[in-house]
Amino acid sequence: MARLGVSGSVYSDDPASRFVIVRGEVVHEGATLAPELVLEQIRPHELVLRYKGQRMRQPL
């Protein structure tokens, strides 16, 4: 899996207000970041990702 290239993130108690900046693009929970790589959840200090059916955590 390639590096994500996260350059910023915003966490909020309101899930609709959460986002990360990946390779210069603002993305929200549920976004597909690469083939078979989905951003499931943005947490205060980590991202929860799903890649090929496996869930993983990426520290911010």
Secondary structure as GFF3:
##gff-version 3
##sequence-region A 1 60
A	DSSP	beta_strand	6	10	.	.	.	ID=ss1
A	DSSP	three_ten_helix	15	17	.	.	.	ID=ss2
A	DSSP	beta_strand	19	22	.	.	.	ID=ss3
A	DSSP	beta_strand	25	27	.	.	.	ID=ss4
A	DSSP	beta_strand	32	34	.	.	.	ID=ss5
A	DSSP	beta_strand	37	42	.	.	.	ID=ss6
A	DSSP	beta_strand	46	51	.	.	.	ID=ss7
A	DSSP	beta_strand	54	59	.	.	.	ID=ss8
###
